[in-house]
Amino acid sequence: MQTFYFHILTAYSIERDRAGMALSGPDELHRHARHVMLDAALKFVRRNIEPSNCSLVVEDEEGRTVLMVSLSELENHGAYSTDRIEIDTKNPARTNTIG
């Protein structure tokens, strides 16, 4: 198990995840990222903040970014698509968007 931190970036602030989430691997990371993104988008809509101007940044225990996704993915694809994201938790620099 590895702990990941799910931060939300807006044009004006960073909402840091201080607790983190212990996850077993990329599949579980994708599922949790999807959940965090959908929750964030709903929260921003309620606050009249444009979700497409926000991003989810996932960091590992050492503070390395392993995933960064714009919430505009929700608008462009109707939902966060894990098929478009490749996560390499052993080598975070190799994480990228496919397609």
C-alpha positions as CSV (number, residue, x, y, z in Angstrom):
1,M,0.0,0.0,0.0
2,Q,1.2,3.5,-0.8
3,T,-0.3,6.8,0.4
4,F,-1.4,9.3,-2.2
5,Y,-2.5,12.9,-1.7
6,F,-5.3,14.4,-3.9
7,H,-4.9,18.2,-4.2
8,I,-7.4,20.5,-6.0
9,L,-5.9,23.5,-7.8
10,T,-8.0,26.5,-8.8
11,A,-7.0,29.7,-10.5
12,Y,-6.9,31.3,-7.0
13,S,-6.0,28.5,-4.5
14,I,-4.8,25.0,-3.7
15,E,-6.9,22.8,-1.5
16,R,-4.3,20.4,-0.1
17,D,-5.2,16.9,1.0
18,R,-3.4,16.6,4.3
19,A,-4.8,13.1,5.2
20,G,-4.0,11.2,2.0
21,M,-5.4,7.8,1.0
22,A,-3.6,4.5,1.2
23,L,-4.2,2.7,-2.1
24,S,-3.0,-0.6,-3.4
25,G,-2.1,0.4,-7.0
26,P,-3.0,2.3,-10.2
27,D,-6.5,0.8,-10.5
28,E,-7.5,1.9,-7.0
29,L,-5.8,5.3,-7.6
30,H,-7.9,5.8,-10.8
31,R,-11.1,5.0,-9.0
32,H,-10.4,7.4,-6.1
33,A,-9.2,10.1,-8.5
34,R,-12.5,9.8,-10.4
35,H,-14.4,10.2,-7.1
36,V,-12.4,13.2,-6.0
37,M,-12.8,14.9,-9.4
38,L,-16.6,14.4,-9.5
39,D,-17.0,15.7,-5.9
40,A,-14.8,18.7,-6.6
41,A,-16.7,19.5,-9.8
42,L,-20.0,19.5,-7.9
43,K,-18.6,21.6,-5.1
44,F,-17.3,24.2,-7.6
45,V,-20.6,24.3,-9.5
46,R,-22.4,25.0,-6.2
47,R,-19.9,27.9,-5.5
48,N,-20.3,29.3,-9.0
49,I,-16.7,28.4,-9.9
50,E,-15.9,27.2,-13.4
51,P,-14.7,23.6,-12.9
52,S,-12.8,23.6,-16.2
53,N,-10.4,26.1,-14.6
54,C,-9.4,23.6,-11.9
55,S,-7.1,20.6,-11.8
56,L,-6.6,17.5,-9.7
57,V,-2.9,16.8,-8.7
58,V,-2.1,13.5,-7.1
59,E,1.2,13.2,-5.2
60,D,2.9,10.2,-3.6
61,E,4.4,10.1,-0.1
62,E,7.6,11.8,-1.3
63,G,5.7,14.7,-2.8
64,R,6.2,13.6,-6.4
65,T,3.3,14.3,-8.8
66,V,2.0,11.0,-10.2
67,L,-1.1,12.3,-11.9
68,M,-2.4,15.7,-13.0
69,V,-5.7,16.0,-14.7
70,S,-7.8,19.1,-15.6
71,L,-11.4,19.0,-14.5
72,S,-12.2,20.1,-18.1
73,E,-11.9,16.3,-18.8
74,L,-15.4,16.1,-17.2
75,E,-16.8,18.6,-19.8
76,N,-14.9,17.1,-22.7
77,H,-15.7,13.5,-22.0
78,G,-18.8,13.6,-19.9
79,A,-16.8,11.9,-17.0
80,Y,-13.3,11.5,-16.0
81,S,-11.8,8.9,-18.3
82,T,-9.1,6.7,-16.8
83,D,-8.5,5.1,-20.2
84,R,-6.8,8.3,-21.2
85,I,-4.4,8.4,-18.2
86,E,-1.3,6.2,-17.7
87,I,0.1,6.1,-14.2
88,D,3.5,4.9,-13.4
89,T,3.7,4.9,-9.6
90,K,7.3,3.6,-9.7
91,N,8.5,6.4,-12.0
92,P,6.1,9.4,-11.7
93,A,7.9,11.3,-14.4
94,R,6.5,8.8,-16.9
95,T,2.9,9.5,-16.0
96,N,1.0,11.0,-19.0
97,T,-2.2,11.5,-20.8
98,I,-2.8,9.1,-23.7
99,G,-4.4,10.1,-26.9
